[in-house]
Every structure is written in C-alpha cells, then in structure tokens.
C-alpha cells in the first residue's frame, strides 16, 4: 500500500476543510454574527438563516431529504446576494466550489448588506 498518498490526501482534505471553516467564520463576522458559530453544527445553519433573513422554521425543511438540497441552494444564493454577488455565484458557492467561495466572501472585498424585509 502507498502510505504517502494517503497522507497527502489527508493533508489536502484538511487544508480544504480549514479554508472552508475560516471563510465561513469571516463571513459570519462580516455579517455581524459570532465567527465561532461557524464551527457549531446545526447552530451554524441557524445563524446562516438569520444572515440571509429566512425564518427559523426553515431549519425543519433542512431535515427533509431532497427538500434540504433546494433550501441550501436558495440560502446560498441569498447569501451571495447579501454580499453583492449574483444568484449564480451563490449556486456555485454551494454546489461547485464552496471551499473557494466562502474564503472569497470572507477574506475578499465583498461587504455584507442585510436582506430587505419581506
């Protein structure tokens, strides 16, 4: 067996995980929320819903298979809009490259603008 390949793969996975956590942490801070909330399971989704202006009951929708995918896509698109990006950019944030998208939002120039009350 090739132990070196396994170690390199693990290091790459760890680097991607750290980039996503750091990016989400900074996104939360830019939105006026505590950064540490990004690392707490379930609570991070609650905070994300607050950031994009969705009702708390949407967390229930995240428990329903397939519906949760649609809800996550909608939340990601709304998050992108809150940071001045397009909804297409938000779709990519969740589906294509979240380990690139969150650091770009968190560490880049985009600023947070709270969603309009609906």
The first five atom37 places (N, CA, C, CB, O) and aatype in JSON, in Angstrom:
{
  "aatype": [20, 20, 20, 20, 20, 20, 20, 20, 20, 20, 20, 20, 20, 20, 20, 20, 20, 20, 20, 20, 20, 20, 20, 20, 20, 20, 20, 20, 20, 20, 20, 20, 20, 20, 20, 20, 20, 20, 20, 20, 20, 20, 20, 20, 20, 20, 20, 20, 20, 20, 20, 20, 20, 20, 20, 20, 20, 20, 20, 20, 20, 20, 20, 20, 20, 20, 20, 20, 20, 20, 20, 20, 20, 20, 20, 20, 20, 20, 20, 20, 20, 20, 20, 20, 20, 20, 20, 20, 20, 20, 20, 20, 20, 20, 20, 20, 20, 20, 20, 20, 20, 20, 20, 20, 20, 20, 20, 20, 20, 20, 20, 20, 20, 20, 20, 20, 20, 20],
  "atom_mask": [
    [1, 1, 1, 1, 1],
    [1, 1, 1, 1, 1],
    [1, 1, 1, 1, 1],
    [1, 1, 1, 1, 1],
    [1, 1, 1, 1, 1],
    [1, 1, 1, 1, 1],
    [1, 1, 1, 1, 1],
    [1, 1, 1, 1, 1],
    [1, 1, 1, 1, 1],
    [1, 1, 1, 1, 1],
    [1, 1, 1, 1, 1],
    [1, 1, 1, 1, 1],
    [1, 1, 1, 1, 1],
    [1, 1, 1, 1, 1],
    [1, 1, 1, 1, 1],
    [1, 1, 1, 1, 1],
    [1, 1, 1, 1, 1],
    [1, 1, 1, 1, 1],
    [1, 1, 1, 1, 1],
    [1, 1, 1, 1, 1],
    [1, 1, 1, 1, 1],
    [1, 1, 1, 1, 1],
    [1, 1, 1, 1, 1],
    [1, 1, 1, 1, 1],
    [1, 1, 1, 1, 1],
    [1, 1, 1, 1, 1],
    [1, 1, 1, 1, 1],
    [1, 1, 1, 1, 1],
    [1, 1, 1, 1, 1],
    [1, 1, 1, 1, 1],
    [1, 1, 1, 1, 1],
    [1, 1, 1, 1, 1],
    [1, 1, 1, 1, 1],
    [1, 1, 1, 1, 1],
    [1, 1, 1, 1, 1],
    [1, 1, 1, 1, 1],
    [1, 1, 1, 1, 1],
    [1, 1, 1, 1, 1],
    [1, 1, 1, 1, 1],
    [1, 1, 1, 1, 1],
    [1, 1, 1, 1, 1],
    [1, 1, 1, 1, 1],
    [1, 1, 1, 1, 1],
    [1, 1, 1, 1, 1],
    [1, 1, 1, 1, 1],
    [1, 1, 1, 1, 1],
    [1, 1, 1, 1, 1],
    [1, 1, 1, 1, 1],
    [1, 1, 1, 1, 1],
    [1, 1, 1, 1, 1],
    [1, 1, 1, 1, 1],
    [1, 1, 1, 1, 1],
    [1, 1, 1, 1, 1],
    [1, 1, 1, 1, 1],
    [1, 1, 1, 1, 1],
    [1, 1, 1, 1, 1],
    [1, 1, 1, 1, 1],
    [1, 1, 1, 1, 1],
    [1, 1, 1, 1, 1],
    [1, 1, 1, 1, 1],
    [1, 1, 1, 1, 1],
    [1, 1, 1, 1, 1],
    [1, 1, 1, 1, 1],
    [1, 1, 1, 1, 1],
    [1, 1, 1, 1, 1],
    [1, 1, 1, 1, 1],
    [1, 1, 1, 1, 1],
    [1, 1, 1, 1, 1],
    [1, 1, 1, 1, 1],
    [1, 1, 1, 1, 1],
    [1, 1, 1, 1, 1],
    [1, 1, 1, 1, 1],
    [1, 1, 1, 1, 1],
    [1, 1, 1, 1, 1],
    [1, 1, 1, 1, 1],
    [1, 1, 1, 1, 1],
    [1, 1, 1, 1, 1],
    [1, 1, 1, 1, 1],
    [1, 1, 1, 1, 1],
    [1, 1, 1, 1, 1],
    [1, 1, 1, 1, 1],
    [1, 1, 1, 1, 1],
    [1, 1, 1, 1, 1],
    [1, 1, 1, 1, 1],
    [1, 1, 1, 1, 1],
    [1, 1, 1, 1, 1],
    [1, 1, 1, 1, 1],
    [1, 1, 1, 1, 1],
    [1, 1, 1, 1, 1],
    [1, 1, 1, 1, 1],
    [1, 1, 1, 1, 1],
    [1, 1, 1, 1, 1],
    [1, 1, 1, 1, 1],
    [1, 1, 1, 1, 1],
    [1, 1, 1, 1, 1],
    [1, 1, 1, 1, 1],
    [1, 1, 1, 1, 1],
    [1, 1, 1, 1, 1],
    [1, 1, 1, 1, 1],
    [1, 1, 1, 1, 1],
    [1, 1, 1, 1, 1],
    [1, 1, 1, 1, 1],
    [1, 1, 1, 1, 1],
    [1, 1, 1, 1, 1],
    [1, 1, 1, 1, 1],
    [1, 1, 1, 1, 1],
    [1, 1, 1, 1, 1],
    [1, 1, 1, 1, 1],
    [1, 1, 1, 1, 1],
    [1, 1, 1, 1, 1],
    [1, 1, 1, 1, 1],
    [1, 1, 1, 1, 1],
    [1, 1, 1, 1, 1],
    [1, 1, 1, 1, 1],
    [1, 1, 1, 1, 1],
    [1, 1, 1, 1, 1],
    [1, 1, 1, 1, 1],
    [1, 1, 1, 1, 1]
  ],
  "atom_positions": [
    [[0.83, -1.2, 0.0], [0.0, 0.0, 0.0], [0.87, 1.25, 0.0], [-0.94, 0.0, 1.21], [1.99, 1.26, 0.5]],
    [[0.32, 2.29, -0.56], [1.04, 3.54, -0.64], [0.6, 4.46, 0.51], [0.79, 4.22, -2.02], [-0.42, 5.14, 0.42]],
    [[1.38, 4.46, 1.56], [1.05, 5.27, 2.74], [1.25, 6.76, 2.47], [1.89, 4.85, 3.94], [0.54, 7.59, 3.05]],
    [[2.19, 7.11, 1.61], [2.47, 8.51, 1.3], [1.29, 9.18, 0.63], [3.69, 8.63, 0.42], [0.96, 10.33, 0.93]],
    [[0.64, 8.47, -0.28], [-0.52, 9.01, -0.97], [-1.67, 9.27, -0.03], [-0.96, 8.08, -2.06], [-2.39, 10.26, -0.18]],
    [[-1.84, 8.4, 0.93], [-2.9, 8.56, 1.91], [-2.64, 9.79, 2.78], [-3.02, 7.31, 2.78], [-3.57, 10.53, 3.1]],
    [[-1.4, 10.0, 3.16], [-1.04, 11.16, 3.99], [-1.23, 12.46, 3.21], [0.42, 11.05, 4.48], [-1.73, 13.44, 3.76]],
    [[-0.85, 12.47, 1.96], [-1.0, 13.66, 1.14], [-2.48, 13.98, 0.93], [-0.3, 13.49, -0.22], [-2.9, 15.13, 1.01]],
    [[-3.27, 12.95, 0.66], [-4.71, 13.14, 0.51], [-5.34, 13.69, 1.78], [-5.37, 11.84, 0.13], [-6.21, 14.56, 1.72]],
    [[-4.9, 13.19, 2.92], [-5.42, 13.67, 4.2], [-5.05, 15.13, 4.43], [-4.9, 12.81, 5.35], [-5.85, 15.9, 4.94]],
    [[-3.84, 15.51, 4.05], [-3.4, 16.9, 4.22], [-4.18, 17.84, 3.3], [-1.89, 17.02, 3.94], [-4.53, 18.95, 3.7]],
    [[-4.45, 17.39, 2.08], [-5.24, 18.2, 1.16], [-6.65, 18.38, 1.7], [-5.28, 17.56, -0.24], [-7.2, 19.48, 1.67]],
    [[-7.24, 17.3, 2.19], [-8.59, 17.36, 2.77], [-8.61, 18.32, 3.97], [-9.06, 15.95, 3.2], [-9.53, 19.12, 4.1]],
    [[-7.61, 18.23, 4.82], [-7.52, 19.11, 5.98], [-7.39, 20.57, 5.57], [-6.34, 18.7, 6.87], [-8.01, 21.44, 6.17]],
    [[-6.59, 20.84, 4.54], [-6.42, 22.21, 4.06], [-7.73, 22.77, 3.51], [-5.32, 22.27, 2.96], [-8.07, 23.92, 3.77]],
    [[-8.47, 21.95, 2.77], [-9.76, 22.38, 2.23], [-10.75, 22.65, 3.36], [-10.33, 21.31, 1.26], [-11.48, 23.64, 3.34]],
    [[-10.77, 21.77, 4.35], [-11.65, 21.93, 5.5], [-11.34, 23.22, 6.27], [-11.54, 20.72, 6.42], [-12.25, 23.95, 6.66]],
    [[-10.07, 23.48, 6.49], [-9.65, 24.7, 7.21], [-10.03, 25.94, 6.41], [-8.13, 24.68, 7.48], [-10.49, 26.93, 6.98]],
    [[-9.85, 25.9, 5.08], [-10.21, 27.05, 4.24], [-11.71, 27.32, 4.33], [-9.8, 26.79, 2.77], [-12.11, 28.48, 4.42]],
    [[-12.53, 26.28, 4.31], [-13.98, 26.47, 4.39], [-14.39, 27.03, 5.76], [-14.71, 25.14, 4.13], [-15.22, 27.94, 5.84]],
    [[-13.82, 26.48, 6.81], [-14.16, 26.95, 8.16], [-13.73, 28.4, 8.34], [-13.51, 26.06, 9.23], [-14.49, 29.22, 8.85]],
    [[-12.5, 28.72, 7.94], [-12.0, 30.1, 8.08], [-12.85, 31.06, 7.25], [-10.52, 30.18, 7.65], [-13.17, 32.16, 7.71]],
    [[-13.2, 30.65, 6.04], [-14.02, 31.51, 5.18], [-15.4, 31.73, 5.76], [-14.14, 30.91, 3.81], [-15.89, 32.86, 5.77]],
    [[-16.04, 30.67, 6.24], [-17.36, 30.81, 6.83], [-17.29, 31.64, 8.11], [-17.97, 29.41, 7.12], [-18.19, 32.44, 8.38]],
    [[-16.23, 31.46, 8.89], [-16.03, 32.25, 10.12], [-16.02, 33.73, 9.76], [-14.69, 31.84, 10.83], [-16.7, 34.53, 10.4]],
    [[-15.24, 34.11, 8.74], [-15.14, 35.51, 8.32], [-16.46, 36.03, 7.74], [-14.02, 35.67, 7.29], [-16.8, 37.19, 7.95]],
    [[-17.19, 35.19, 7.03], [-18.5, 35.58, 6.5], [-19.42, 35.92, 7.67], [-19.11, 34.44, 5.62], [-20.13, 36.93, 7.63]],
    [[-19.42, 35.08, 8.69], [-20.27, 35.33, 9.85], [-19.88, 36.64, 10.53], [-20.18, 34.16, 10.86], [-20.75, 37.43, 10.9]],
    [[-18.59, 36.88, 10.68], [-18.11, 38.11, 11.33], [-18.52, 39.33, 10.5], [-16.57, 38.08, 11.51], [-18.97, 40.33, 11.06]],
    [[-18.36, 39.27, 9.19], [-18.77, 40.38, 8.32], [-20.26, 40.68, 8.45], [-18.42, 40.08, 6.86], [-20.68, 41.82, 8.31]],
    [[-21.04, 39.65, 8.72], [-22.49, 39.81, 8.85], [-22.9, 40.2, 10.27], [-23.2, 38.52, 8.44], [-24.09, 40.28, 10.58]],
    [[-21.92, 40.44, 11.13], [-22.22, 40.86, 12.5], [-22.58, 39.73, 13.45], [-23.32, 41.83, 12.47], [-23.16, 39.97, 14.51]],
    [[-22.24, 38.52, 13.08], [-22.52, 37.35, 13.92], [-21.21, 36.83, 14.5], [-23.25, 36.23, 13.1], [-20.14, 37.15, 13.97]],
    [[-21.26, 36.04, 15.56], [-20.01, 35.5, 16.11], [-19.38, 34.49, 15.15], [-20.28, 34.84, 17.48], [-20.05, 33.59, 14.65]],
    [[-18.09, 34.64, 14.92], [-17.39, 33.75, 14.0], [-17.38, 32.31, 14.45], [-15.99, 34.22, 13.82], [-17.45, 31.4, 13.63]],
    [[-17.3, 32.09, 15.77], [-17.25, 30.73, 16.3], [-18.51, 29.94, 15.97], [-17.04, 30.76, 17.81], [-18.5, 28.71, 16.01]],
    [[-19.59, 30.63, 15.64], [-20.84, 29.95, 15.3], [-20.67, 29.07, 14.05], [-21.97, 30.97, 15.07], [-21.44, 28.13, 13.85]],
    [[-19.68, 29.37, 13.23], [-19.46, 28.61, 12.0], [-19.03, 27.17, 12.28], [-18.4, 29.29, 11.16], [-19.18, 26.31, 11.42]],
    [[-18.5, 26.91, 13.46], [-18.0, 25.56, 13.76], [-18.94, 24.73, 14.63], [-16.66, 25.66, 14.44], [-18.61, 23.6, 14.99]],
    [[-20.09, 25.29, 14.97], [-21.06, 24.57, 15.81], [-22.14, 23.97, 14.91], [-21.68, 25.51, 16.89], [-22.93, 24.71, 14.31]],
    [[-22.2, 22.64, 14.81], [-23.22, 22.02, 13.96], [-24.64, 22.45, 14.34], [-23.11, 20.49, 14.04], [-24.93, 22.66, 15.52]],
    [[-25.48, 22.57, 13.39], [-26.87, 23.0, 13.48], [-26.98, 24.49, 13.8], [-27.61, 22.17, 14.54], [-27.71, 25.22, 13.13]],
    [[-26.25, 24.95, 14.83], [-26.29, 26.37, 15.16], [-25.76, 27.2, 13.99], [-25.47, 26.66, 16.43], [-26.24, 28.31, 13.75]],
    [[-24.76, 26.67, 13.26], [-24.24, 27.43, 12.13], [-25.31, 27.62, 11.05], [-23.0, 26.73, 11.53], [-25.31, 28.64, 10.36]],
    [[-26.18, 26.67, 10.89], [-27.27, 26.8, 9.91], [-28.29, 27.82, 10.4], [-27.94, 25.43, 9.66], [-28.83, 28.59, 9.61]],
    [[-28.57, 27.81, 11.71], [-29.5, 28.79, 12.28], [-28.96, 30.2, 12.06], [-29.7, 28.53, 13.8], [-29.71, 31.09, 11.65]],
    [[-27.68, 30.4, 12.31], [-27.06, 31.72, 12.11], [-27.07, 32.09, 10.63], [-25.6, 31.73, 12.66], [-27.33, 33.24, 10.28]],
    [[-26.8, 31.13, 9.77], [-26.83, 31.38, 8.33], [-28.23, 31.82, 7.88], [-26.39, 30.12, 7.56], [-28.36, 32.73, 7.06]],
    [[-29.26, 31.18, 8.43], [-30.63, 31.59, 8.12], [-30.9, 33.02, 8.59], [-31.64, 30.62, 8.78], [-31.58, 33.78, 7.9]],
    [[-30.37, 33.39, 9.75], [-30.52, 34.76, 10.25], [-29.82, 35.74, 9.31], [-29.95, 34.89, 11.68], [-30.36, 36.81, 9.02]],
    [[-28.63, 35.38, 8.85], [-27.85, 36.26, 7.98], [-28.6, 36.56, 6.68], [-26.49, 35.63, 7.66], [-28.61, 37.7, 6.22]],
    [[-29.22, 35.53, 6.11], [-29.93, 35.73, 4.83], [-31.38, 36.15, 5.01], [-29.87, 34.46, 4.01], [-32.1, 36.34, 4.02]],
    [[-31.83, 36.29, 6.25], [-33.18, 36.78, 6.52], [-34.29, 35.77, 6.33], [-33.44, 37.93, 5.66], [-35.43, 36.14, 6.03]],
    [[-33.98, 34.51, 6.49], [-35.0, 33.46, 6.37], [-35.53, 33.11, 7.75], [-34.42, 32.19, 5.66], [-34.81, 33.24, 8.74]],
    [[-36.8, 32.68, 7.84], [-37.37, 32.32, 9.13], [-36.7, 31.08, 9.73], [-38.87, 32.09, 9.0], [-36.22, 30.21, 9.01]],
    [[-36.68, 31.03, 11.04], [-36.03, 29.93, 11.75], [-36.66, 28.58, 11.43], [-36.09, 30.18, 13.24], [-35.98, 27.56, 11.49]],
    [[-37.95, 28.55, 11.09], [-38.61, 27.27, 10.82], [-38.04, 26.59, 9.58], [-40.1, 27.47, 10.65], [-38.31, 25.41, 9.36]],
    [[-37.27, 27.31, 8.77], [-36.64, 26.68, 7.6], [-35.67, 25.57, 8.01], [-35.89, 27.74, 6.76], [-35.33, 24.71, 7.2]],
    [[-35.24, 25.59, 9.26], [-34.35, 24.52, 9.73], [-35.07, 23.17, 9.63], [-33.9, 24.78, 11.21], [-34.43, 22.15, 9.39]],
    [[-36.39, 23.16, 9.8], [-37.18, 21.94, 9.66], [-37.11, 21.43, 8.23], [-38.65, 22.19, 10.07], [-37.04, 20.22, 7.99]],
    [[-37.14, 22.35, 7.27], [-37.04, 21.95, 5.86], [-35.71, 21.27, 5.56], [-37.22, 23.17, 4.95], [-35.61, 20.45, 4.64]],
    [[-34.7, 21.61, 6.33], [-33.38, 21.01, 6.11], [-33.32, 19.56, 6.58], [-32.31, 21.83, 6.82], [-32.34, 18.86, 6.31]],
    [[-34.34, 19.13, 7.28], [-34.39, 17.74, 7.74], [-35.09, 16.82, 6.75], [-35.08, 17.67, 9.08], [-35.09, 15.6, 6.93]],
    [[-35.69, 17.39, 5.72], [-36.45, 16.61, 4.74], [-35.55, 16.32, 3.54], [-37.74, 17.38, 4.29], [-35.07, 17.24, 2.87]],
    [[-35.32, 15.03, 3.25], [-34.47, 14.69, 2.11], [-34.96, 15.33, 0.81], [-34.4, 13.16, 1.94], [-36.17, 15.44, 0.58]],
    [[-34.05, 15.74, 0.0], [-34.24, 16.44, -1.27], [-34.73, 17.87, -1.09], [-35.23, 15.68, -2.13], [-34.24, 18.76, -1.78]],
    [[-35.65, 18.1, -0.18], [-36.08, 19.47, 0.1], [-34.9, 20.24, 0.67], [-37.29, 19.49, 1.1], [-34.72, 21.43, 0.38]],
    [[-34.08, 19.56, 1.5], [-32.93, 20.22, 2.1], [-31.95, 20.72, 1.04], [-32.22, 19.28, 3.05], [-31.31, 21.76, 1.24]],
    [[-31.82, 20.02, -0.07], [-30.92, 20.47, -1.13], [-31.43, 21.76, -1.76], [-30.78, 19.38, -2.2], [-30.65, 22.67, -2.04]],
    [[-32.74, 21.82, -1.99], [-33.33, 23.03, -2.57], [-33.17, 24.2, -1.6], [-34.82, 22.8, -2.9], [-32.82, 25.3, -2.02]],
    [[-33.42, 23.96, -0.32], [-33.3, 25.02, 0.69], [-31.85, 25.51, 0.77], [-33.78, 24.51, 2.07], [-31.62, 26.71, 0.83]],
    [[-30.9, 24.61, 0.77], [-29.49, 25.01, 0.83], [-29.08, 25.83, -0.39], [-28.59, 23.79, 0.95], [-28.32, 26.78, -0.27]],
    [[-29.59, 25.46, -1.55], [-29.3, 26.23, -2.76], [-29.89, 27.63, -2.64], [-29.85, 25.51, -4.03], [-29.23, 28.62, -2.97]],
    [[-31.14, 27.73, -2.18], [-31.78, 29.04, -2.01], [-31.03, 29.9, -0.99], [-33.23, 28.87, -1.57], [-30.84, 31.1, -1.21]],
    [[-30.62, 29.3, 0.11], [-29.89, 30.04, 1.14], [-28.53, 30.5, 0.6], [-29.69, 29.17, 2.4], [-28.12, 31.63, 0.86]],
    [[-27.85, 29.65, -0.15], [-26.56, 30.03, -0.72], [-26.71, 31.18, -1.73], [-25.91, 28.83, -1.4], [-25.89, 32.09, -1.76]],
    [[-27.76, 31.12, -2.53], [-28.0, 32.2, -3.49], [-28.32, 33.51, -2.77], [-29.15, 31.83, -4.45], [-27.85, 34.58, -3.17]],
    [[-29.11, 33.43, -1.7], [-29.42, 34.63, -0.91], [-28.18, 35.17, -0.21], [-30.52, 34.33, 0.11], [-28.02, 36.38, -0.08]],
    [[-27.32, 34.28, 0.25], [-26.08, 34.72, 0.89], [-25.22, 35.49, -0.11], [-25.29, 33.51, 1.45], [-24.65, 36.53, 0.23]],
    [[-25.12, 34.97, -1.32], [-24.34, 35.67, -2.35], [-24.91, 37.06, -2.6], [-24.32, 34.86, -3.66], [-24.16, 38.03, -2.72]],
    [[-26.24, 37.16, -2.69], [-26.89, 38.45, -2.93], [-26.61, 39.41, -1.76], [-28.42, 38.27, -3.12], [-26.39, 40.6, -1.98]],
    [[-26.61, 38.9, -0.54], [-26.31, 39.74, 0.63], [-24.89, 40.31, 0.58], [-26.5, 38.93, 1.93], [-24.6, 41.32, 1.21]],
    [[-24.03, 39.65, -0.17], [-22.65, 40.11, -0.31], [-22.39, 40.75, -1.67], [-21.68, 38.95, -0.09], [-21.25, 40.9, -2.09]],
    [[-23.48, 41.12, -2.37], [-23.35, 41.83, -3.63], [-22.98, 40.98, -4.82], [-22.36, 42.89, -3.48], [-22.52, 41.5, -5.84]],
    [[-23.16, 39.69, -4.71], [-22.85, 38.78, -5.82], [-24.16, 38.32, -6.47], [-22.03, 37.55, -5.31], [-25.24, 38.57, -5.94]],
    [[-24.04, 37.66, -7.61], [-25.23, 37.17, -8.31], [-25.73, 35.87, -7.69], [-24.93, 36.97, -9.79], [-25.01, 35.21, -6.95]],
    [[-26.97, 35.53, -8.01], [-27.52, 34.26, -7.52], [-26.78, 33.08, -8.13], [-29.02, 34.16, -7.85], [-26.63, 32.04, -7.5]],
    [[-26.3, 33.24, -9.36], [-25.49, 32.19, -9.99], [-24.21, 31.95, -9.22], [-25.16, 32.57, -11.42], [-23.76, 30.81, -9.09]],
    [[-23.62, 33.02, -8.72], [-22.42, 32.91, -7.9], [-22.76, 32.13, -6.62], [-21.83, 34.32, -7.56], [-21.96, 31.32, -6.14]],
    [[-23.94, 32.39, -6.08], [-24.38, 31.69, -4.88], [-24.6, 30.21, -5.12], [-25.65, 32.31, -4.36], [-24.31, 29.38, -4.26]],
    [[-25.12, 29.87, -6.31], [-25.29, 28.46, -6.66], [-23.93, 27.77, -6.67], [-25.98, 28.31, -8.04], [-23.79, 26.66, -6.17]],
    [[-22.94, 28.43, -7.24], [-21.58, 27.89, -7.26], [-20.99, 27.8, -5.87], [-20.69, 28.74, -8.13], [-20.19, 26.91, -5.58]],
    [[-21.39, 28.72, -5.0], [-20.9, 28.72, -3.62], [-21.23, 27.41, -2.93], [-21.5, 29.88, -2.85], [-20.42, 26.9, -2.15]],
    [[-22.38, 26.87, -3.2], [-22.77, 25.62, -2.55], [-22.38, 24.4, -3.36], [-24.27, 25.61, -2.31], [-21.84, 23.44, -2.82]],
    [[-22.65, 24.44, -4.65], [-22.56, 23.23, -5.45], [-21.18, 22.99, -6.05], [-23.58, 23.29, -6.55], [-20.68, 21.87, -6.06]],
    [[-20.55, 24.04, -6.56], [-19.32, 23.85, -7.32], [-18.07, 23.92, -6.43], [-19.22, 24.88, -8.42], [-17.34, 22.93, -6.31]],
    [[-17.81, 25.06, -5.83], [-16.57, 25.23, -5.07], [-16.77, 25.98, -3.76], [-15.55, 25.96, -5.92], [-16.34, 27.12, -3.63]],
    [[-17.41, 25.36, -2.78], [-17.61, 26.07, -1.51], [-16.3, 26.36, -0.79], [-18.51, 25.25, -0.61], [-16.21, 27.34, -0.05]],
    [[-15.28, 25.53, -1.0], [-14.01, 25.77, -0.33], [-13.25, 26.94, -0.94], [-13.15, 24.51, -0.39], [-12.25, 27.39, -0.38]],
    [[-13.71, 27.44, -2.07], [-13.16, 28.65, -2.67], [-14.1, 29.83, -2.41], [-12.93, 28.46, -4.21], [-13.65, 30.94, -2.13]],
    [[-15.4, 29.59, -2.51], [-16.4, 30.65, -2.39], [-16.46, 31.3, -1.03], [-17.73, 30.11, -2.72], [-16.47, 32.53, -0.93]],
    [[-16.49, 30.51, 0.02], [-16.55, 31.09, 1.37], [-15.32, 31.92, 1.7], [-16.72, 30.0, 2.4], [-15.48, 33.03, 2.23]],
    [[-14.11, 31.45, 1.42], [-12.95, 32.32, 1.66], [-12.98, 33.6, 0.81], [-11.67, 31.56, 1.39], [-12.53, 34.65, 1.26]],
    [[-13.51, 33.51, -0.42], [-13.6, 34.71, -1.26], [-14.55, 35.73, -0.65], [-14.06, 34.35, -2.69], [-14.27, 36.93, -0.66]],
    [[-15.68, 35.26, -0.11], [-16.62, 36.17, 0.55], [-16.04, 36.71, 1.84], [-17.95, 35.48, 0.82], [-16.13, 37.9, 2.13]],
    [[-15.45, 35.81, 2.63], [-14.96, 36.2, 3.95], [-13.72, 37.07, 3.93], [-14.69, 35.0, 4.74], [-13.63, 38.05, 4.66]],
    [[-12.76, 36.71, 3.1], [-11.49, 37.42, 3.09], [-11.38, 38.45, 1.97], [-10.36, 36.43, 2.97], [-10.43, 39.24, 1.95]],
    [[-12.34, 38.45, 1.05], [-12.31, 39.37, -0.08], [-12.96, 40.7, 0.23], [-12.98, 38.75, -1.27], [-13.25, 41.02, 1.38]],
    [[-13.18, 41.47, -0.82], [-13.75, 42.81, -0.7], [-15.26, 42.87, -0.46], [-13.43, 43.57, -1.91], [-15.74, 43.88, 0.05]],
    [[-16.03, 41.83, -0.81], [-17.49, 41.97, -0.67], [-17.89, 42.34, 0.76], [-18.18, 40.67, -1.08], [-17.36, 41.81, 1.73]],
    [[-18.85, 43.27, 0.86], [-19.36, 43.65, 2.16], [-20.78, 43.16, 2.31], [-19.28, 45.17, 2.36], [-21.51, 43.0, 1.33]],
    [[-21.17, 42.93, 3.53], [-22.49, 42.4, 3.83], [-23.52, 43.51, 3.84], [-22.5, 41.67, 5.18], [-23.29, 44.59, 4.37]],
    [[-24.65, 43.23, 3.23], [-25.8, 44.12, 3.26], [-26.99, 43.26, 3.65], [-26.02, 44.86, 1.87], [-27.34, 42.31, 2.94]],
    [[-27.62, 43.59, 4.77], [-28.74, 42.79, 5.26], [-29.84, 42.72, 4.2], [-29.28, 43.38, 6.57], [-30.09, 43.69, 3.49]],
    [[-30.51, 41.57, 4.11], [-31.59, 41.43, 3.13], [-32.76, 42.34, 3.47], [-32.06, 39.97, 3.05], [-33.01, 42.65, 4.64]],
    [[-33.48, 42.76, 2.45], [-34.66, 43.57, 2.66], [-35.74, 42.76, 3.38], [-35.19, 44.12, 1.33], [-35.92, 41.58, 3.09]],
    [[-36.43, 43.39, 4.28], [-37.5, 42.69, 5.0], [-38.63, 42.37, 4.02], [-38.04, 43.55, 6.19], [-39.05, 43.21, 3.22]],
    [[-39.09, 41.13, 4.11], [-40.17, 40.74, 3.19], [-41.46, 40.49, 3.91], [-39.79, 39.5, 2.41], [-42.46, 40.16, 3.28]]
  ]
}
